[in-house]
Amino acid sequence: MAFADYSAHGAVAVITLNSPPVNALGRAARNAIAEGLERAANSEFVGAVVITGAGAMFCGGADVSEFGSPEMIAAPNLKDLFAMIENFPKPVIAAINGTALGGGLELAMACHYRLAAAAAQLGLPEVKLGILPGAGGTQRLPRLTGAERALNMILSGTPVAARELANTDLLDSVVETEVLPAAIAFCQHDAAAKLPLKKARDVRINFPNAEAFFDFARGAIAPIARHYPAPGKCIDAVEAAVLRPFEEGMKVERAAFAELVGTTASMALRHAFFATRAAAKIPDVPPDTPLRAIKSVAVIGAGTMGGGIAMSFANAGVPVTVLETTQAALDKGLGVVMGNYESTLKKGRLTSEEFDRRLKRISGTLSYDDIAHADLVIEAVFEDLEVKRQVFERLDEKAKAGTILASNTSTLDLNKIANFTRRPEDVVGLHFFSPANVTKLLEIVRGAKTAKDVIATSMNVAKQIKKVGVIAGVCDGFIGNRMLDAYLRQMGFLLDLGTLPQQVDQALENFGLAMGPFRVSDLAGNDIGGAIRKRQYLEHPERVYSKIPDRICELRRFGQKTGAGWYDYKPGDRSPNPSELVAKIVLEESTRMGQRRPVSDQEIVDRALYSLINEGARILEEGIAMRASDIDVVYLAGYGFPDFRGGPMFYADTVGLPNILRTMRAFAKGYQPDAWAPAPLLNKLARENRSFESLR
Ligand SMILES: NC(=O)c1ccc[n+]([C@@H]2O[C@H](COP(=O)([O-])OP(=O)(O)OC[C@H]3O[C@@H](n4cnc5c(N)ncnc54)[C@H](O)[C@@H]3O)[C@@H](O)[C@H]2O)c1
């Protein structure tokens, strides 16, 4: 395959980047561009060169899979290639036909002229991977758009439409028609006048308020700087573009790139990026597995989850029918959906046309006849096997052949549910997370008999509704909630040791969790956790839990909804205030049990994370998760785990498995030792001094 095609159009040579899917600048593509340039340089007929992209993209940038490999710096590296373009003896024009990101935009900025399709998206998203644009982007963009706009683009990483950049020197022309013919015409038109070789590097930035501006920018990123080192380096580099000559600025950029690429934060962010991509690959389900078309969906049950699930599909343009048992339950459920959309409309995050369209896509019914033709049915009724049996028997009777029958069950055995039907191969678990219209995660639970095309279609459905699908096997809690149970048990034991909820939450929020466990519990409702524990007491009598959470429930301190939980709340205010009553209970119980002792923040973090990791290792060796990185995706997309830590299993590798095992052994000498029995896989890997990553 040619990674860049060369063609001649009169006196204009056109180099078309052609490495699908995103025309990335891997080694082969860089070589092909360099060869094209050489050919154009040596041809006496060529007066100018146009660089454009094949397909819908201009160029997605560096090939991230080359990161850290010798391929990435193999000649010509990006910087050399861009210098070659900038110093080319004939005018080089970028015809930006579509999205230009990272190295793709840097390439365009090294050209002497740039024409762009009005809708093309231009951006430097490197900061999202914990690095900065490392091939001149931080030096050329400020010279072409001004420092303020450039810093905004570099710090946010968010692409901007070409038409919004039309008034900057970044773009010489923004065209509504096809950009390649326009670029060729641009060269030929000006050939007689001979286009001067404009170089971004020669531009001097005039910015009298630079000092105040950069001080302000540093202040703005200060709150996140502890966990994310890249934004600070981006500011340094853009400041260098303003204050120093080009070559010196390039040195600042290069040094910052080299430093950032080795930080744990950047490695974690890149891991998260690749992990999400990897999760979509299922070894025994080939990518060309034919998909079932999902043009209409039915949801059974219009409760908390059913309403949110229906919204996810309506938001993605798929019509949904919601089925309930009574008109009152249906009205109530659809009323909540309507209320959610109205509040989004009021906040200005939805146009009134889109509001109408989405609402129109959701209808209600009490009859299975109205959902018989749905391509996918998702059951979200009460968590009760008998109720599920009734629903799936009805579905088996009514749904057309080929309909995918999904259950949103959190805890029940999917194989049992599948066997309520005569078509268990069509049954799958689609486990959404509350609020279902917001949370990105979708666990796709693969039953013993689930057909491969049902799995492949479910993965595609996740994409269709903008969620991250992760395959999980059948077990109590699947991946996410099963690990959460181990974690919450430890959080209870911390109370038994006399640690207060606010200390636990603070320690874990400092670590980076979006919310500590006690604040989460107050938000979700402590009664929900109480009901789960009651079930666990029956199903797993051998499993010990702290009794303190049950005492809090007995007091009907259910959290925000009752104005009191682990914290006290003032009316109409969701901010948590430490509770004297809870402190008294923790003191009483921990003293009564004789377990009271000071616990450091580090110990809190270790207990929290190592309980997750140990259960994660079990999940992995039982085959409930296909790969360690899938577990990371579950926690990143569904549980507010900090992306700069890469997920619990990636974090485990950064700590080192032997170190984790050593700490777990120390915990096992103290309170509730059984909870620290190491997973055999963790033991084995630690003994061999290996990582979870090494299992790939
Ligand atoms: N709430 C969560 O955070 C959460 C998260 C993930 C999964 N789940 C699972 O989702 C399912 C629903 O949970 P929920 O929180 O939405 O419950 P819910 O009590 O809010 O809603 C259940 C709805 O199902 C309706 N229903 C009951 N029996 C029915 C039947 N035979 N036919 C049609 N409708 C019927 C009820 O009227 C009610 O509106 C459960 O399996 C639960 O385990 C819940």
The ligand as a Gaussian input file, in Angstrom:
#p B3LYP/6-31G(d) Opt

LIG

0 1
 N      -30.674000       1.398000      40.036000
 C      -29.456000       1.151000      39.623000
 O      -28.505000       1.858000      39.958000
 C      -29.199000      -0.020000      38.711000
 C      -27.988000      -0.064000      38.006000
 C      -27.764000      -1.107000      37.119000
 C      -28.730000      -2.089000      36.939000
 N      -29.881000      -2.033000      37.661000
 C      -30.871000      -3.092000      37.391000
 O      -31.887000      -2.557000      36.572000
 C      -33.136000      -3.177000      36.854000
 C      -34.137000      -2.105000      37.194000
 O      -33.681000      -1.340000      38.272000
 P      -34.310000       0.073000      38.632000
 O      -33.411000       0.676000      39.649000
 O      -34.603000       0.812000      37.405000
 O      -35.668000      -0.370000      39.334000
 P      -36.982000       0.497000      39.555000
 O      -37.667000      -0.109000      40.695000
 O      -36.673000       1.953000      39.577000
 O      -37.808000       0.247000      38.233000
 C      -38.382000      -0.997000      37.875000
 C      -39.569000      -0.709000      36.993000
 O      -39.992000      -1.934000      36.410000
 C      -41.418000      -1.939000      36.388000
 N      -41.846000      -3.325000      36.328000
 C      -41.869000      -4.233000      37.313000
 N      -42.291000      -5.420000      36.851000
 C      -42.570000      -5.253000      35.543000
 C      -43.052000      -6.098000      34.525000
 N      -43.357000      -7.368000      34.751000
 N      -43.219000      -5.592000      33.289000
 C      -42.924000      -4.301000      33.030000
 N      -42.465000      -3.456000      33.965000
 C      -42.290000      -3.919000      35.204000
 C      -41.819000      -1.234000      37.644000
 O      -43.144000      -0.722000      37.537000
 C      -40.771000      -0.137000      37.731000
 O      -41.194000       1.030000      37.093000
 C      -32.859000      -4.171000      37.963000
 O      -32.605000      -5.428000      37.398000
 C      -31.600000      -3.617000      38.612000
 O      -30.832000      -4.601000      39.251000
 C      -30.150000      -1.023000      38.525000

